[in-house]
Amino acid sequence: MHHDFFNIISREEFESLLLSFAPTGIEKSSIADAYGLVLGEDILSPEDLPPANRSCMDGYAVNARNAFGATEGNPAYLECCAELRVDEAPDFTLKPGDCAAIPTGGTLPDGADAVVMVEHTHELGSGTIEIRKSSAPGENIMLKGEDTAKGENIYEAGHTVRFQDVGLLAALGIGNVSVHKKPRIGIISTGDELVEIESPSRAGSIRDVNSHTLRCLVSKAGGIPVNYGIVRDEIEKLEATLAKAIAENDIVLLSGGSSVGMRDLTVRAIESMPESKILAHGVAISPGKPTILGKVGSKPVLGLPGQVTSVQVVMLSIVMPFIRHIMGQKDAFACLDRPIRLAELGRNTPSKQGREDYVRVSLKHREGKLPIAHPVYGKSGLLKTLIKADGLMIIPADTEGLYAGDQIQVWLI
Protein backbone atom coordinates (compact mmCIF):
# COMPACT_ATOMS: atom_id res chain seq x y z
CA MET A 1 0.00 0.00 0.00
CA HIS A 2 1.52 3.30 -1.10
CA HIS A 3 1.49 6.28 1.23
CA ASP A 4 2.71 9.82 0.53
CA PHE A 5 4.66 10.99 3.58
CA PHE A 6 4.29 14.48 4.95
CA ASN A 7 1.22 15.59 3.09
CA ILE A 8 1.02 18.53 5.48
CA ILE A 9 -2.41 19.74 6.55
CA SER A 10 -3.36 22.63 8.83
CA ARG A 11 -4.09 22.16 12.51
CA GLU A 12 -7.73 23.01 11.81
CA GLU A 13 -7.94 20.27 9.16
CA PHE A 14 -6.26 17.82 11.54
CA GLU A 15 -8.76 18.70 14.26
CA SER A 16 -11.67 18.19 11.83
CA LEU A 17 -10.43 14.65 11.23
CA LEU A 18 -10.23 14.04 14.97
CA LEU A 19 -13.76 15.35 15.49
CA SER A 20 -15.06 12.62 13.17
CA PHE A 21 -14.41 10.03 15.89
CA ALA A 22 -17.39 9.29 18.13
CA PRO A 23 -17.31 9.76 21.91
CA THR A 24 -17.24 6.86 24.34
CA GLY A 25 -20.42 5.20 25.59
CA ILE A 26 -22.51 6.34 28.53
CA GLU A 27 -22.68 4.89 32.02
CA LYS A 28 -24.11 5.87 35.40
CA SER A 29 -21.82 7.48 37.95
CA SER A 30 -22.32 8.70 41.49
CA ILE A 31 -21.85 12.44 41.78
CA ALA A 32 -18.93 11.74 44.12
CA ASP A 33 -17.09 10.13 41.18
CA ALA A 34 -18.44 12.38 38.41
CA TYR A 35 -16.07 15.32 38.97
CA GLY A 36 -14.19 16.01 35.71
CA LEU A 37 -16.37 13.66 33.67
CA VAL A 38 -18.70 14.76 30.88
CA LEU A 39 -22.48 14.48 31.08
CA GLY A 40 -24.05 12.08 28.61
CA GLU A 41 -27.54 13.55 28.78
CA ASP A 42 -29.38 16.69 29.86
CA ILE A 43 -30.29 17.07 33.53
CA LEU A 44 -33.64 18.60 34.47
CA SER A 45 -34.27 19.95 37.94
CA PRO A 46 -36.56 17.50 39.78
CA GLU A 47 -37.83 20.19 42.15
CA ASP A 48 -37.84 23.86 43.01
CA LEU A 49 -34.72 25.06 44.79
CA PRO A 50 -35.24 26.43 47.32
CA PRO A 51 -38.54 24.61 47.90
CA ALA A 52 -39.97 27.68 49.67
CA ASN A 53 -39.08 31.34 50.22
CA ARG A 54 -36.00 31.50 52.47
CA SER A 55 -34.19 34.21 54.38
CA CYS A 56 -30.73 35.26 53.19
CA MET A 57 -29.96 37.02 56.49
CA ASP A 58 -30.49 36.82 60.23
CA GLY A 59 -33.29 39.24 61.07
CA TYR A 60 -37.07 39.57 61.09
CA ALA A 61 -39.53 38.31 58.51
CA VAL A 62 -41.99 41.09 57.70
CA ASN A 63 -44.61 42.16 55.27
CA ALA A 64 -42.76 44.98 53.49
CA ARG A 65 -45.80 47.27 53.67
CA ASN A 66 -45.49 47.30 57.47
CA ALA A 67 -41.88 48.53 57.30
CA PHE A 68 -42.20 50.86 54.34
CA GLY A 69 -40.56 54.25 54.95
CA ALA A 70 -39.00 53.24 58.27
CA THR A 71 -35.84 55.12 59.28
CA GLU A 72 -33.76 55.55 62.43
CA GLY A 73 -35.51 58.86 63.05
CA ASN A 74 -38.94 57.53 62.18
CA PRO A 75 -38.95 53.79 62.93
CA ALA A 76 -41.78 51.32 62.53
CA TYR A 77 -42.88 49.16 65.45
CA LEU A 78 -43.90 45.51 65.00
CA GLU A 79 -44.77 42.71 67.39
CA CYS A 80 -42.61 39.58 67.23
CA CYS A 81 -45.06 36.68 67.13
CA ALA A 82 -42.58 33.80 66.71
CA GLU A 83 -38.93 32.78 66.72
CA LEU A 84 -38.36 30.51 63.75
CA ARG A 85 -35.71 27.81 63.46
CA VAL A 86 -33.84 26.94 60.28
CA ASP A 87 -35.14 23.35 60.42
CA GLU A 88 -38.86 24.12 60.68
CA ALA A 89 -41.61 25.01 58.22
CA PRO A 90 -43.86 27.73 59.70
CA ASP A 91 -47.52 26.71 60.08
CA PHE A 92 -48.98 30.17 60.53
CA THR A 93 -49.68 33.30 58.49
CA LEU A 94 -48.00 36.55 59.47
CA LYS A 95 -50.65 39.09 60.47
CA PRO A 96 -50.47 42.84 59.74
CA GLY A 97 -48.31 44.55 62.37
CA ASP A 98 -46.46 41.34 63.24
CA CYS A 99 -42.97 40.08 62.46
CA ALA A 100 -41.09 36.84 63.15
CA ALA A 101 -37.44 36.36 64.14
CA ILE A 102 -35.75 34.27 61.44
CA PRO A 103 -32.22 32.86 60.94
CA THR A 104 -30.28 32.70 57.68
CA GLY A 105 -31.78 29.89 55.62
CA GLY A 106 -35.05 29.89 57.54
CA THR A 107 -38.35 29.45 55.70
CA LEU A 108 -40.60 32.52 55.58
CA PRO A 109 -44.16 32.17 56.89
CA ASP A 110 -47.09 32.98 54.66
CA GLY A 111 -47.77 36.70 54.64
CA ALA A 112 -44.07 37.64 54.83
CA ASP A 113 -42.35 38.94 51.70
CA ALA A 114 -39.11 40.48 53.05
CA VAL A 115 -36.53 40.23 55.81
CA VAL A 116 -35.13 43.18 57.75
CA MET A 117 -31.55 42.53 58.83
CA VAL A 118 -31.08 42.30 62.59
CA GLU A 119 -28.55 45.18 62.38
CA HIS A 120 -31.41 47.51 61.40
CA THR A 121 -33.66 46.57 64.31
CA HIS A 122 -33.81 47.03 68.07
CA GLU A 123 -35.67 44.88 70.59
CA LEU A 124 -37.60 47.10 73.01
CA GLY A 125 -38.89 44.37 75.30
CA SER A 126 -42.28 42.68 75.66
CA GLY A 127 -41.93 41.44 72.07
CA THR A 128 -41.91 44.86 70.40
CA ILE A 129 -39.32 45.26 67.63
CA GLU A 130 -38.18 48.68 66.40
CA ILE A 131 -37.59 48.63 62.62
CA ARG A 132 -35.07 51.31 61.63
CA LYS A 133 -34.82 50.71 57.88
CA SER A 134 -37.39 50.62 55.12
CA SER A 135 -37.99 47.28 53.42
CA ALA A 136 -39.12 46.35 49.91
CA PRO A 137 -40.81 43.14 48.74
CA GLY A 138 -38.22 40.43 48.03
CA GLU A 139 -35.48 42.11 50.06
CA ASN A 140 -33.02 39.71 51.74
CA ILE A 141 -34.95 36.61 50.68
CA MET A 142 -34.42 33.84 48.16
CA LEU A 143 -37.66 33.08 46.34
CA LYS A 144 -39.01 29.59 45.82
CA GLY A 145 -37.38 28.14 42.67
CA GLU A 146 -35.02 31.11 42.30
CA ASP A 147 -31.94 28.82 42.20
CA THR A 148 -33.57 26.25 39.93
CA ALA A 149 -37.19 25.80 38.94
CA LYS A 150 -38.75 22.36 38.70
CA GLY A 151 -38.31 21.05 35.15
CA GLU A 152 -35.59 23.59 34.30
CA ASN A 153 -32.78 22.27 32.07
CA ILE A 154 -29.86 22.95 34.39
CA TYR A 155 -27.14 21.04 32.48
CA GLU A 156 -26.82 19.98 28.86
CA ALA A 157 -25.15 16.84 27.59
CA GLY A 158 -21.48 17.58 26.91
CA HIS A 159 -21.02 19.67 30.06
CA THR A 160 -17.96 18.84 32.15
CA VAL A 161 -18.89 18.30 35.80
CA ARG A 162 -17.21 20.86 38.08
CA PHE A 163 -17.05 20.90 41.87
CA GLN A 164 -19.79 23.54 42.05
CA ASP A 165 -22.00 21.35 39.87
CA VAL A 166 -21.59 18.48 42.32
CA GLY A 167 -22.84 20.83 45.05
CA LEU A 168 -25.96 21.80 43.10
CA LEU A 169 -26.74 18.19 42.20
CA ALA A 170 -26.43 17.23 45.86
CA ALA A 171 -28.75 20.08 46.86
CA LEU A 172 -31.33 18.77 44.38
CA GLY A 173 -31.07 15.23 45.72
CA ILE A 174 -29.51 13.90 42.51
CA GLY A 175 -27.05 11.20 43.55
CA ASN A 176 -26.27 9.62 40.17
CA VAL A 177 -25.79 11.06 36.68
CA SER A 178 -25.18 9.70 33.18
CA VAL A 179 -21.63 10.38 32.00
CA HIS A 180 -19.36 9.31 29.15
CA LYS A 181 -16.99 6.52 30.08
CA LYS A 182 -13.39 7.45 30.69
CA PRO A 183 -11.46 6.45 27.55
CA ARG A 184 -8.61 3.97 27.81
CA ILE A 185 -5.50 5.30 26.08
CA GLY A 186 -2.85 2.78 25.01
CA ILE A 187 0.74 4.09 25.03
CA ILE A 188 3.51 2.43 23.00
CA SER A 189 7.11 3.68 22.92
CA THR A 190 9.12 2.65 19.85
CA GLY A 191 12.82 2.70 19.08
CA ASP A 192 15.95 0.54 19.31
CA GLU A 193 17.65 3.31 21.27
CA LEU A 194 15.13 3.33 24.11
CA VAL A 195 15.86 1.76 27.50
CA GLU A 196 13.95 1.64 30.77
CA ILE A 197 14.53 4.57 33.11
CA GLU A 198 16.31 2.33 35.61
CA SER A 199 18.99 1.48 33.02
CA PRO A 200 22.42 3.12 33.34
CA SER A 201 23.17 6.01 31.01
CA ARG A 202 25.40 5.09 28.08
CA ALA A 203 26.19 6.23 24.57
CA GLY A 204 23.65 5.06 22.02
CA SER A 205 20.78 4.75 24.46
CA ILE A 206 17.99 7.07 25.58
CA ARG A 207 15.83 6.50 28.62
CA ASP A 208 12.13 6.19 27.85
CA VAL A 209 10.92 9.63 28.89
CA ASN A 210 7.85 9.87 26.69
CA SER A 211 5.77 7.02 28.07
CA HIS A 212 5.97 8.51 31.56
CA THR A 213 5.14 12.02 30.34
CA LEU A 214 2.27 10.73 28.23
CA ARG A 215 0.78 8.86 31.16
CA CYS A 216 0.71 12.10 33.19
CA LEU A 217 -0.89 14.12 30.39
CA VAL A 218 -3.45 11.42 29.56
CA SER A 219 -4.49 11.31 33.21
CA LYS A 220 -4.66 15.11 33.36
CA ALA A 221 -6.99 15.12 30.34
CA GLY A 222 -9.25 12.58 32.02
CA GLY A 223 -8.24 9.38 30.24
CA ILE A 224 -6.98 6.09 31.64
CA PRO A 225 -3.37 5.49 30.50
CA VAL A 226 -2.39 1.91 29.65
CA ASN A 227 1.36 1.45 29.08
CA TYR A 228 2.61 -1.24 26.67
CA GLY A 229 6.28 -0.57 27.27
CA ILE A 230 9.12 -0.27 24.76
CA VAL A 231 8.87 -1.95 21.36
CA ARG A 232 12.02 -2.35 19.27
CA ASP A 233 12.14 -1.36 15.60
CA GLU A 234 10.90 -4.75 14.45
CA ILE A 235 7.73 -4.66 12.38
CA GLU A 236 6.35 -7.99 13.62
CA LYS A 237 6.67 -7.01 17.29
CA LEU A 238 5.22 -3.57 16.65
CA GLU A 239 2.27 -5.02 14.73
CA ALA A 240 1.53 -7.51 17.51
CA THR A 241 1.70 -4.85 20.23
CA LEU A 242 -0.38 -2.41 18.20
CA ALA A 243 -3.06 -5.03 17.52
CA LYS A 244 -3.29 -5.80 21.25
CA ALA A 245 -3.45 -2.10 22.18
CA ILE A 246 -6.18 -1.40 19.61
CA ALA A 247 -8.27 -4.28 20.92
CA GLU A 248 -7.98 -3.11 24.53
CA ASN A 249 -8.26 0.70 24.23
CA ASP A 250 -10.27 3.56 22.78
CA ILE A 251 -7.22 5.47 21.49
CA VAL A 252 -3.65 4.32 20.83
CA LEU A 253 -0.60 6.61 21.00
CA LEU A 254 2.70 5.54 19.45
CA SER A 255 5.65 7.66 20.49
CA GLY A 256 8.64 7.72 18.12
CA GLY A 257 9.05 6.62 14.53
CA SER A 258 6.81 9.28 13.01
CA SER A 259 9.54 11.15 11.09
CA VAL A 260 10.31 9.98 7.57
CA GLY A 261 13.34 7.68 7.61
CA MET A 262 14.65 4.17 7.24
CA ARG A 263 13.29 3.13 10.60
CA ASP A 264 9.83 4.57 10.22
CA LEU A 265 7.60 1.61 10.99
CA THR A 266 4.59 3.41 12.44
CA VAL A 267 2.74 3.84 9.15
CA ARG A 268 3.54 0.28 8.07
CA ALA A 269 2.25 -1.09 11.36
CA ILE A 270 -0.99 0.91 11.16
CA GLU A 271 -1.59 -0.05 7.55
CA SER A 272 -1.05 -3.73 8.36
CA MET A 273 -4.14 -3.70 10.60
CA PRO A 274 -7.51 -4.77 9.14
CA GLU A 275 -9.85 -1.93 8.13
CA SER A 276 -7.04 0.60 8.49
CA LYS A 277 -6.40 3.95 6.88
CA ILE A 278 -3.84 6.71 7.26
CA LEU A 279 -5.82 9.94 7.52
CA ALA A 280 -2.89 12.35 7.87
CA HIS A 281 0.88 12.34 8.09
CA GLY A 282 1.98 15.83 8.92
CA VAL A 283 0.38 18.84 10.57
CA ALA A 284 1.45 22.45 10.09
CA ILE A 285 2.61 23.13 13.63
CA SER A 286 6.07 23.50 15.10
CA PRO A 287 7.23 21.57 16.97
CA GLY A 288 5.21 18.48 16.08
CA LYS A 289 5.01 18.47 12.27
CA PRO A 290 5.53 14.68 11.74
CA THR A 291 2.36 13.68 13.61
CA ILE A 292 0.40 10.76 12.15
CA LEU A 293 -3.32 10.09 12.39
CA GLY A 294 -4.58 6.67 11.46
CA LYS A 295 -7.86 4.85 11.81
CA VAL A 296 -8.26 1.14 12.52
CA GLY A 297 -11.88 0.14 12.38
CA SER A 298 -13.54 2.93 14.36
CA LYS A 299 -10.54 3.63 16.60
CA PRO A 300 -7.96 6.42 16.24
CA VAL A 301 -4.23 5.70 16.27
CA LEU A 302 -1.86 8.65 16.67
CA GLY A 303 1.83 8.48 15.81
CA LEU A 304 3.63 11.12 17.85
CA PRO A 305 7.14 12.53 17.37
CA GLY A 306 9.85 10.84 19.39
CA GLN A 307 11.54 14.13 20.25
CA VAL A 308 10.60 14.97 23.83
CA THR A 309 9.60 18.62 23.52
CA SER A 310 7.71 17.94 20.28
CA VAL A 311 5.61 15.16 21.77
CA GLN A 312 4.73 17.30 24.77
CA VAL A 313 3.56 20.20 22.59
CA VAL A 314 1.49 17.84 20.41
CA MET A 315 -0.09 16.34 23.52
CA LEU A 316 -0.95 19.75 24.96
CA SER A 317 -2.24 21.30 21.75
CA ILE A 318 -3.93 18.37 19.98
CA VAL A 319 -4.14 15.08 21.85
CA MET A 320 -5.44 16.29 25.22
CA PRO A 321 -8.33 18.25 23.65
CA PHE A 322 -9.02 15.17 21.50
CA ILE A 323 -9.26 13.02 24.64
CA ARG A 324 -11.79 15.52 26.01
CA HIS A 325 -13.75 15.22 22.75
CA ILE A 326 -13.75 11.43 23.04
CA MET A 327 -15.05 11.91 26.60
CA GLY A 328 -18.03 13.78 25.12
CA GLN A 329 -17.01 17.38 25.89
CA LYS A 330 -18.58 19.97 23.62
CA ASP A 331 -16.19 22.27 21.75
CA ALA A 332 -13.19 20.45 23.22
CA PHE A 333 -10.76 22.12 20.83
CA ALA A 334 -11.94 25.58 21.84
CA CYS A 335 -9.84 24.88 24.96
CA LEU A 336 -11.81 27.24 27.15
CA ASP A 337 -10.28 25.53 30.16
CA ARG A 338 -6.76 26.55 29.21
CA PRO A 339 -5.26 28.90 31.79
CA ILE A 340 -4.33 32.05 29.84
CA ARG A 341 -2.18 34.96 31.02
CA LEU A 342 -1.76 38.26 29.18
CA ALA A 343 1.87 39.33 28.78
CA GLU A 344 4.14 41.67 26.86
CA LEU A 345 6.56 40.03 24.45
CA GLY A 346 10.16 40.77 25.41
CA ARG A 347 11.85 40.36 22.02
CA ASN A 348 11.12 40.00 18.32
CA THR A 349 10.15 36.40 17.56
CA PRO A 350 10.24 35.30 13.92
CA SER A 351 8.05 32.53 12.54
CA LYS A 352 7.67 30.71 9.25
CA GLN A 353 4.43 31.67 7.54
CA GLY A 354 2.16 28.72 6.84
CA ARG A 355 2.69 26.91 10.12
CA GLU A 356 1.51 27.53 13.66
CA ASP A 357 4.43 27.97 16.05
CA TYR A 358 4.26 27.02 19.72
CA VAL A 359 7.04 29.02 21.35
CA ARG A 360 8.05 28.24 24.91
CA VAL A 361 8.24 31.37 27.07
CA SER A 362 9.20 32.28 30.62
CA LEU A 363 7.40 35.09 32.44
CA LYS A 364 9.11 37.88 34.36
CA HIS A 365 6.60 39.53 36.65
CA ARG A 366 6.45 43.33 37.04
CA GLU A 367 4.61 45.27 39.71
CA GLY A 368 1.52 46.94 38.27
CA LYS A 369 2.31 45.92 34.67
CA LEU A 370 1.89 42.94 32.42
CA PRO A 371 4.65 40.37 32.87
CA ILE A 372 7.36 40.20 30.21
CA ALA A 373 7.37 36.99 28.15
CA HIS A 374 10.83 35.85 27.09
CA PRO A 375 11.12 33.07 24.49
CA VAL A 376 13.05 30.06 25.81
CA TYR A 377 15.34 28.82 23.06
CA GLY A 378 17.53 25.76 23.03
CA LYS A 379 18.78 22.92 20.89
CA SER A 380 16.31 20.32 19.69
CA GLY A 381 15.74 17.66 22.32
CA LEU A 382 16.80 19.68 25.35
CA LEU A 383 14.40 18.99 28.19
CA LYS A 384 15.20 22.21 30.01
CA THR A 385 13.47 24.37 27.40
CA LEU A 386 10.15 23.11 28.72
CA ILE A 387 11.32 22.93 32.32
CA LYS A 388 12.26 26.63 32.23
CA ALA A 389 9.08 27.64 30.41
CA ASP A 390 6.02 29.00 32.20
CA GLY A 391 3.85 28.60 29.14
CA LEU A 392 3.45 28.56 25.38
CA MET A 393 2.98 31.49 23.03
CA ILE A 394 1.12 30.59 19.85
CA ILE A 395 2.14 32.40 16.66
CA PRO A 396 -0.62 32.03 14.05
CA ALA A 397 0.14 30.40 10.71
CA ASP A 398 -0.75 33.55 8.75
CA THR A 399 2.00 35.70 10.28
CA GLU A 400 5.78 35.85 10.00
CA GLY A 401 6.32 36.56 13.66
CA LEU A 402 5.59 38.88 16.54
CA TYR A 403 7.41 41.99 17.75
CA ALA A 404 8.84 43.06 21.08
CA GLY A 405 6.19 45.02 22.96
CA ASP A 406 3.27 43.13 21.41
CA GLN A 407 0.58 42.11 23.88
CA ILE A 408 0.24 38.35 23.71
CA GLN A 409 -1.62 35.50 25.36
CA VAL A 410 0.49 32.92 27.17
CA TRP A 411 -1.00 29.49 27.65
CA LEU A 412 0.24 28.46 31.09
CA ILE A 413 1.52 24.89 31.36
Secondary structure in CASP SS format (residue, H / E / C, confidence):
PFRMAT SS
TARGET T0000
AUTHOR 0000-0000-0000
METHOD secondary structure of the structure
MODEL  1
M C 1.00
H C 1.00
H C 1.00
D C 1.00
F C 1.00
F C 1.00
N C 1.00
I C 1.00
I E 1.00
S C 1.00
R H 1.00
E H 1.00
E H 1.00
F H 1.00
E H 1.00
S H 1.00
L H 1.00
L H 1.00
L H 1.00
S C 1.00
F C 1.00
A C 1.00
P C 1.00
T C 1.00
G C 1.00
I E 1.00
E E 1.00
K E 1.00
S E 1.00
S E 1.00
I C 1.00
A C 1.00
D C 1.00
A C 1.00
Y C 1.00
G C 1.00
L C 1.00
V E 1.00
L E 1.00
G C 1.00
E C 1.00
D C 1.00
I E 1.00
L E 1.00
S C 1.00
P C 1.00
E C 1.00
D C 1.00
L E 1.00
P C 1.00
P C 1.00
A C 1.00
N C 1.00
R E 1.00
S E 1.00
C C 1.00
M C 1.00
D C 1.00
G E 1.00
Y E 1.00
A E 1.00
V E 1.00
N C 1.00
A H 1.00
R H 1.00
N H 1.00
A H 1.00
F C 1.00
G C 1.00
A C 1.00
T C 1.00
E C 1.00
G C 1.00
N C 1.00
P C 1.00
A E 1.00
Y E 1.00
L E 1.00
E E 1.00
C E 1.00
C E 1.00
A E 1.00
E E 1.00
L C 1.00
R C 1.00
V C 1.00
D C 1.00
E C 1.00
A C 1.00
P C 1.00
D C 1.00
F C 1.00
T E 1.00
L C 1.00
K C 1.00
P C 1.00
G C 1.00
D E 1.00
C E 1.00
A E 1.00
A E 1.00
I E 1.00
P C 1.00
T C 1.00
G C 1.00
G C 1.00
T E 1.00
L C 1.00
P C 1.00
D E 1.00
G C 1.00
A C 1.00
D C 1.00
A E 1.00
V E 1.00
V E 1.00
M E 1.00
V H 1.00
E H 1.00
H H 1.00
T E 1.00
H E 1.00
E E 1.00
L E 1.00
G E 1.00
S C 1.00
G C 1.00
T E 1.00
I E 1.00
E E 1.00
I E 1.00
R C 1.00
K C 1.00
S C 1.00
S C 1.00
A C 1.00
P C 1.00
G C 1.00
E C 1.00
N C 1.00
I E 1.00
M E 1.00
L C 1.00
K C 1.00
G C 1.00
E C 1.00
D C 1.00
T E 1.00
A C 1.00
K C 1.00
G C 1.00
E C 1.00
N E 1.00
I E 1.00
Y E 1.00
E C 1.00
A C 1.00
G C 1.00
H C 1.00
T E 1.00
V C 1.00
R C 1.00
F H 1.00
Q H 1.00
D H 1.00
V H 1.00
G H 1.00
L H 1.00
L H 1.00
A H 1.00
A H 1.00
L C 1.00
G C 1.00
I C 1.00
G C 1.00
N E 1.00
V E 1.00
S E 1.00
V E 1.00
H E 1.00
K C 1.00
K C 1.00
P C 1.00
R E 1.00
I E 1.00
G E 1.00
I E 1.00
I E 1.00
S E 1.00
T E 1.00
G C 1.00
D C 1.00
E C 1.00
L E 1.00
V E 1.00
E C 1.00
I C 1.00
E C 1.00
S C 1.00
P C 1.00
S C 1.00
R C 1.00
A C 1.00
G C 1.00
S C 1.00
I E 1.00
R E 1.00
D C 1.00
V C 1.00
N H 1.00
S H 1.00
H H 1.00
T H 1.00
L H 1.00
R H 1.00
C H 1.00
L H 1.00
V H 1.00
S H 1.00
K H 1.00
A H 1.00
G C 1.00
G C 1.00
I E 1.00
P E 1.00
V E 1.00
N E 1.00
Y E 1.00
G E 1.00
I E 1.00
V E 1.00
R C 1.00
D C 1.00
E C 1.00
I H 1.00
E H 1.00
K H 1.00
L H 1.00
E H 1.00
A H 1.00
T H 1.00
L H 1.00
A H 1.00
K H 1.00
A H 1.00
I H 1.00
A H 1.00
E H 1.00
N C 1.00
D C 1.00
I E 1.00
V E 1.00
L E 1.00
L E 1.00
S E 1.00
G C 1.00
G C 1.00
S C 1.00
S C 1.00
V C 1.00
G C 1.00
M C 1.00
R C 1.00
D C 1.00
L C 1.00
T H 1.00
V H 1.00
R H 1.00
A H 1.00
I H 1.00
E H 1.00
S C 1.00
M C 1.00
P C 1.00
E C 1.00
S E 1.00
K E 1.00
I E 1.00
L E 1.00
A E 1.00
H E 1.00
G C 1.00
V E 1.00
A C 1.00
I E 1.00
S E 1.00
P C 1.00
G C 1.00
K C 1.00
P C 1.00
T C 1.00
I E 1.00
L E 1.00
G E 1.00
K E 1.00
V E 1.00
G C 1.00
S C 1.00
K E 1.00
P E 1.00
V E 1.00
L E 1.00
G E 1.00
L E 1.00
P C 1.00
G C 1.00
Q C 1.00
V H 1.00
T H 1.00
S H 1.00
V H 1.00
Q H 1.00
V H 1.00
V H 1.00
M H 1.00
L H 1.00
S H 1.00
I H 1.00
V H 1.00
M H 1.00
P H 1.00
F H 1.00
I H 1.00
R H 1.00
H H 1.00
I H 1.00
M C 1.00
G C 1.00
Q C 1.00
K C 1.00
D C 1.00
A H 1.00
F H 1.00
A H 1.00
C C 1.00
L C 1.00
D C 1.00
R C 1.00
P C 1.00
I E 1.00
R E 1.00
L E 1.00
A E 1.00
E E 1.00
L E 1.00
G C 1.00
R C 1.00
N C 1.00
T E 1.00
P E 1.00
S C 1.00
K C 1.00
Q C 1.00
G C 1.00
R C 1.00
E E 1.00
D E 1.00
Y E 1.00
V E 1.00
R E 1.00
V E 1.00
S E 1.00
L E 1.00
K E 1.00
H E 1.00
R E 1.00
E C 1.00
G C 1.00
K E 1.00
L E 1.00
P E 1.00
I E 1.00
A E 1.00
H E 1.00
P E 1.00
V C 1.00
Y C 1.00
G C 1.00
K C 1.00
S C 1.00
G C 1.00
L C 1.00
L C 1.00
K H 1.00
T H 1.00
L H 1.00
I H 1.00
K C 1.00
A C 1.00
D C 1.00
G E 1.00
L E 1.00
M E 1.00
I E 1.00
I E 1.00
P C 1.00
A C 1.00
D C 1.00
T C 1.00
E C 1.00
G E 1.00
L E 1.00
Y C 1.00
A C 1.00
G C 1.00
D C 1.00
Q E 1.00
I E 1.00
Q E 1.00
V E 1.00
W E 1.00
L E 1.00
I C 1.00
END
